[in-house]
Amino acid sequence: MNFPVDLKERWGGRRYNSFNHVLKETFHSRVDKLSLRMDFTCPNRDGTVTVGGCIYCNNASHTPRGYHPGMSVKEQIEQGMAALRQRRGATKFIAYFQSYTNTYGPLSKLERLYRAALDVPGVVGLSIATRPDCVADDVLDLIADISRSVYVWLELGLESMHDKTLQWVNRGHGLREFLDAVERSKARGLRLCAHLILGFPYESRGEMLQTPMLLNRLEINGVKLHNLHVIKHTVLEKIYRSGAFTLLSREAYVSLLVDFLERLSPTITIHRLTGETYRELTVAPVWSLNKIATLNAIQKKLDERDSWQGKVYLRRALMESQPTDVASQELMP
């Protein structure tokens, strides 16, 4: 099967359905995301579910540069805008409520913060990151109401579809909560992005590659993929330094990621392909600090395979439409 011409044209020549291209097609110009940190917490930090948080989490790793406690939504956005305008000439922005759990608070507070972000000139949409066990119906109703007139993504942190892994990382929820959150969000017409981490210890390649099939079935709108990386001052750092597990090499991650993309529906938007944080907080892998090199390696692997997002997915769909004796043939490359 050759790379379909319609996909190549639709994706601006890329071999996957990139978020940047979707934004450009939607807004007819470049759009940048501005990360925000508000005074939220999480139910597995404050004792509602558990304490200690996820074993890999240190919120300093995704706190914007220049942030200081007490900064308002407007102050953070204007600071981020100034930096991006100088660096990239950016003019349109999505306010990204990123740190902690950004639906975990009183409804009146959530509405005030979301609408304060939208009141800043140049902000054309919202991304709201949260946990699947923290999206009460009234919160979803609020986000749905905002999304009727504004471009909105609700980002749900699944991380892994396997409950054994979620328990190991002290996630405080399981797959069931994610499925419930997706169902209720979809019923309100919300645009959903699932966060996933590839490379957890004790998950086999086959187990990791079950996830794209789940996302396809649920008709998730977008996915944000991260390689497992170890951040300073976390429980995961202690476990890693004990020698209990190893991390994927860049080569292994790239190969796994391309396998993942091949099984993912081409309708799903790719928000991120690799994860990184500040150099001073990174323990390992060192290769994750060079995001450009990793993205180039992914592109090279796709080119070498003559592959693209959805190649195996589309092949399966084609085979299933054929007579039984053909459809039963081996589907894997």
C-alpha positions as CSV (number, residue, x, y, z in Angstrom):
1,M,0.0,0.0,0.0
2,N,1.4,3.4,-1.0
3,F,1.1,6.6,0.9
4,P,-2.4,7.9,-0.1
5,V,-2.1,11.1,-2.1
6,D,-5.2,12.6,-0.4
7,L,-3.6,12.1,3.1
8,K,-0.3,13.6,1.9
9,E,-2.1,16.7,0.6
10,R,-4.4,16.9,3.6
11,W,-1.5,16.8,6.1
12,G,0.7,19.3,4.2
13,G,3.2,16.7,3.1
14,R,3.7,15.2,6.5
15,R,3.3,11.5,7.2
16,Y,1.0,12.1,10.2
17,N,-1.9,14.3,11.1
18,S,0.0,17.0,13.1
19,F,-1.7,19.5,15.4
20,N,0.2,22.4,14.0
21,H,-1.2,21.7,10.6
22,V,-4.7,21.3,11.9
23,L,-4.4,24.7,13.7
24,K,-3.1,26.3,10.6
25,E,-6.0,24.9,8.5
26,T,-8.4,26.1,11.2
27,F,-7.1,29.6,11.8
28,H,-5.3,30.2,8.5
29,S,-2.1,31.2,10.4
30,R,0.3,29.8,13.0
31,V,-1.2,29.3,16.4
32,D,1.0,28.8,19.5
33,K,0.0,27.2,22.9
34,L,0.8,29.2,26.1
35,S,1.3,27.0,29.2
36,L,-0.4,28.3,32.3
37,R,0.0,27.3,36.0
38,M,-2.8,28.1,38.3
39,D,-3.3,27.2,42.0
40,F,-4.9,23.8,41.5
41,T,-3.8,20.5,43.0
42,C,-4.8,16.8,42.3
43,P,-6.9,14.3,44.2
44,N,-4.0,11.9,44.5
45,R,-1.9,14.7,46.2
46,D,-4.4,16.1,48.6
47,G,-5.6,12.8,50.0
48,T,-9.0,12.6,48.3
49,V,-7.8,9.5,46.4
50,T,-4.3,9.0,47.7
51,V,-1.2,11.1,48.5
52,G,2.2,11.7,46.9
53,G,0.9,12.1,43.3
54,C,2.0,10.1,40.3
55,I,5.5,8.7,40.8
56,Y,6.9,10.5,37.7
57,C,5.3,13.9,38.4
58,N,7.1,17.1,39.4
59,N,5.1,20.1,38.4
60,A,8.1,22.3,38.2
61,S,8.9,20.4,35.0
62,H,6.0,22.0,33.2
63,T,5.8,25.3,34.9
64,P,6.4,28.2,32.5
65,R,9.6,30.1,32.7
66,G,9.1,33.3,34.5
67,Y,6.2,32.1,36.6
68,H,5.9,33.1,40.2
69,P,3.2,32.3,42.7
70,G,0.2,34.6,42.5
71,M,0.5,35.5,38.8
72,S,-2.9,36.0,37.3
73,V,-4.1,34.3,34.1
74,K,-3.7,37.6,32.2
75,E,-0.2,38.2,33.5
76,Q,0.9,34.7,32.5
77,I,-0.6,34.9,29.1
78,E,0.8,38.4,28.4
79,Q,4.3,37.3,29.5
80,G,4.1,34.2,27.3
81,M,2.8,36.2,24.3
82,A,5.6,38.7,24.6
83,A,8.2,35.9,24.4
84,L,6.6,34.1,21.5
85,R,6.0,37.3,19.5
86,Q,9.7,38.1,19.8
87,R,10.9,34.6,19.0
88,R,8.4,33.5,16.4
89,G,6.3,36.5,15.4
90,A,3.3,34.7,16.8
91,T,-0.1,36.5,16.8
92,K,-2.6,33.9,17.8
93,F,-2.6,31.7,20.9
94,I,-4.3,28.9,22.7
95,A,-4.3,29.2,26.5
96,Y,-3.2,25.9,27.9
97,F,-4.2,25.1,31.4
98,Q,-1.4,22.5,31.9
99,S,-0.1,22.1,35.5
100,Y,-1.9,20.0,38.0
101,T,-5.6,19.1,37.4
102,N,-7.3,22.0,35.8
103,T,-10.9,21.0,36.4
104,Y,-10.4,20.2,40.1
105,G,-12.0,23.1,41.8
106,P,-15.3,25.0,42.4
107,L,-17.3,25.6,39.2
108,S,-17.3,29.3,39.8
109,K,-13.5,29.4,40.0
110,L,-13.1,27.3,36.8
111,E,-15.4,29.5,34.8
112,R,-13.6,32.7,36.1
113,L,-10.2,31.4,35.0
114,Y,-11.3,30.0,31.7
115,R,-13.1,33.2,30.7
116,A,-10.3,35.4,32.0
117,A,-8.0,33.6,29.5
118,L,-10.4,34.2,26.6
119,D,-10.7,37.9,27.5
120,V,-7.0,38.4,26.6
121,P,-6.7,39.8,23.0
122,G,-5.0,37.2,20.7
123,V,-6.3,34.1,22.6
124,V,-8.3,32.1,20.1
125,G,-9.0,29.0,22.2
126,L,-8.4,26.9,25.2
127,S,-6.7,23.6,26.1
128,I,-7.7,22.2,29.5
129,A,-5.6,19.3,30.9
130,T,-7.1,17.2,33.6
131,R,-7.6,13.7,35.0
132,P,-10.5,11.4,33.8
133,D,-11.7,11.1,37.4
134,C,-12.0,14.9,37.7
135,V,-14.6,15.8,35.1
136,A,-17.9,16.1,36.9
137,D,-21.0,16.7,34.8
138,D,-21.4,20.4,35.7
139,V,-17.7,21.0,34.7
140,L,-18.3,19.2,31.4
141,D,-21.4,21.3,30.9
142,L,-19.4,24.5,31.5
143,I,-16.6,23.5,29.0
144,A,-19.3,22.4,26.5
145,D,-21.0,25.8,26.8
146,I,-17.6,27.6,26.2
147,S,-16.8,25.3,23.2
148,R,-20.0,26.4,21.4
149,S,-18.3,29.7,20.5
150,V,-14.6,29.1,21.1
151,Y,-12.1,26.5,19.9
152,V,-11.5,24.1,22.9
153,W,-9.7,20.9,23.6
154,L,-10.2,18.8,26.7
155,E,-7.0,16.8,27.4
156,L,-7.5,13.7,29.5
157,G,-4.5,12.0,31.1
158,L,-4.8,8.3,30.5
159,E,-1.0,7.6,30.4
160,S,-1.6,3.8,30.1
161,M,-4.7,1.7,29.3
162,H,-3.4,-1.0,31.6
163,D,-4.6,-0.9,35.2
164,K,-1.4,-2.7,36.5
165,T,0.6,0.2,35.2
166,L,-1.7,2.9,36.5
167,Q,-1.5,1.3,40.0
168,W,2.3,1.1,39.7
169,V,2.6,4.8,39.0
170,N,0.1,5.7,41.8
171,R,-2.2,7.2,39.2
172,G,-5.3,6.9,41.5
173,H,-7.7,5.9,38.7
174,G,-8.1,3.1,36.2
175,L,-9.2,2.6,32.6
176,R,-12.8,2.5,33.7
177,E,-12.7,6.1,34.8
178,F,-11.2,7.1,31.4
179,L,-13.9,5.3,29.5
180,D,-16.6,7.0,31.6
181,A,-15.1,10.4,31.1
182,V,-14.8,9.9,27.3
183,E,-18.5,8.8,27.1
184,R,-19.8,11.8,29.0
185,S,-17.5,14.2,27.1
186,K,-18.4,12.8,23.7
187,A,-22.1,13.1,24.6
188,R,-21.5,16.9,24.9
189,G,-19.6,17.1,21.7
190,L,-16.3,17.9,23.2
191,R,-13.0,17.6,21.4
192,L,-10.8,15.1,23.3
193,C,-7.1,14.6,23.4
194,A,-5.7,11.6,25.3
195,H,-2.3,11.8,27.0
196,L,-0.2,8.6,26.8
197,I,3.3,7.6,28.0
198,L,5.2,4.9,26.0
199,G,8.0,2.9,27.6
200,F,6.6,2.0,31.0
201,P,8.5,-0.9,32.6
202,Y,6.7,-4.2,32.7
203,E,4.5,-3.3,29.6
204,S,5.3,-5.4,26.6
205,R,5.4,-3.9,23.1
206,G,2.2,-5.8,22.3
207,E,0.5,-4.3,25.4
208,M,1.5,-0.8,24.3
209,L,0.2,-1.3,20.8
210,Q,-3.2,-2.3,22.1
211,T,-3.8,1.4,22.9
212,P,-4.2,2.8,19.4
213,M,-7.0,0.3,18.8
214,L,-8.7,1.5,21.9
215,L,-8.4,5.1,20.8
216,N,-9.7,4.3,17.4
217,R,-12.8,2.5,18.9
218,L,-13.5,5.4,21.2
219,E,-13.1,7.9,18.3
220,I,-10.7,10.1,20.3
221,N,-10.0,13.3,18.4
222,G,-6.3,13.7,19.4
223,V,-3.4,12.1,21.2
224,K,-0.3,13.4,22.9
225,L,2.5,10.9,23.1
226,H,5.4,11.0,25.5
227,N,8.4,8.8,26.0
228,L,8.9,7.8,29.7
229,H,11.5,10.2,31.1
230,V,12.8,10.5,34.6
231,I,12.6,13.9,36.4
232,K,14.4,15.0,39.5
233,H,12.8,15.0,42.9
234,T,10.3,12.2,42.0
235,V,9.7,8.7,43.3
236,L,10.5,7.5,39.8
237,E,13.9,9.0,40.1
238,K,14.6,6.9,43.2
239,I,13.4,3.7,41.5
240,Y,15.4,4.4,38.4
241,R,18.6,5.1,40.3
242,S,18.1,1.8,42.1
243,G,18.5,0.0,38.8
244,A,15.1,-1.5,38.9
245,F,14.3,-0.7,35.2
246,T,15.9,0.8,32.1
247,L,14.5,3.4,29.7
248,L,14.0,3.0,26.0
249,S,16.8,4.2,23.7
250,R,15.9,6.8,21.1
251,E,16.1,4.1,18.4
252,A,13.7,1.8,20.4
253,Y,11.3,4.6,21.1
254,V,11.2,5.8,17.5
255,S,10.5,2.3,16.2
256,L,7.8,1.8,18.8
257,L,6.2,5.2,18.1
258,V,6.1,4.5,14.3
259,D,4.4,1.1,15.1
260,F,1.9,3.0,17.2
261,L,1.2,5.6,14.5
262,E,0.7,2.9,11.9
263,R,-2.1,1.5,13.9
264,L,-3.8,4.8,14.7
265,S,-6.7,6.1,12.7
266,P,-5.6,8.9,10.3
267,T,-8.5,11.0,11.6
268,I,-6.8,11.4,15.0
269,T,-4.7,14.6,15.5
270,I,-1.2,14.2,16.8
271,H,-0.5,16.9,19.4
272,R,2.9,15.6,20.4
273,L,5.3,12.8,19.5
274,T,8.0,13.0,22.2
275,G,8.3,14.4,25.7
276,E,11.0,16.6,27.2
277,T,11.4,19.0,30.1
278,Y,14.0,21.5,31.4
279,R,17.6,20.3,31.2
280,E,18.2,21.1,34.9
281,L,15.3,18.8,35.9
282,T,16.1,15.9,33.6
283,V,17.6,12.7,34.9
284,A,17.2,10.5,31.9
285,P,17.2,9.8,29.0
286,V,19.5,12.5,27.9
287,W,18.4,12.0,24.3
288,S,15.0,13.4,25.2
289,L,16.5,16.8,25.6
290,N,17.1,17.1,21.9
291,K,13.5,17.2,20.6
292,I,14.5,18.2,17.1
293,A,16.8,15.2,16.7
294,T,14.0,12.9,17.9
295,L,11.4,14.4,15.6
296,N,13.9,14.1,12.7
297,A,14.6,10.4,13.6
298,I,10.8,9.7,13.6
299,Q,10.5,11.3,10.2
300,K,13.5,9.4,8.9
301,K,12.0,6.1,10.2
302,L,8.6,6.9,8.5
303,D,10.4,7.6,5.2
304,E,12.6,4.5,5.4
305,R,9.5,2.3,5.9
306,D,7.4,4.3,3.4
307,S,5.0,4.5,6.3
308,W,2.4,6.9,7.7
309,Q,-0.2,7.3,10.4
310,G,-2.9,4.7,9.8
311,K,-1.0,2.4,7.4
312,V,-1.9,-0.7,9.3
313,Y,-5.2,0.6,10.4
314,L,-6.3,1.2,6.8
315,R,-4.9,-2.1,5.7
316,R,-6.9,-3.9,8.3
317,A,-10.0,-2.0,7.2
318,L,-9.3,-2.9,3.6
319,M,-8.8,-6.6,4.4
320,E,-11.9,-6.7,6.5
321,S,-13.9,-5.6,3.5
322,Q,-12.5,-8.5,1.4
323,P,-13.7,-12.1,1.3
324,T,-12.9,-14.2,4.3
325,D,-10.0,-16.1,2.8
326,V,-8.2,-12.8,2.0
327,A,-9.0,-11.1,5.2
328,S,-7.5,-13.9,7.2
329,Q,-4.0,-13.3,5.8
330,E,-1.2,-11.8,7.9
331,L,-1.8,-8.0,8.3
332,M,1.5,-7.0,9.8
333,P,4.3,-5.6,7.7
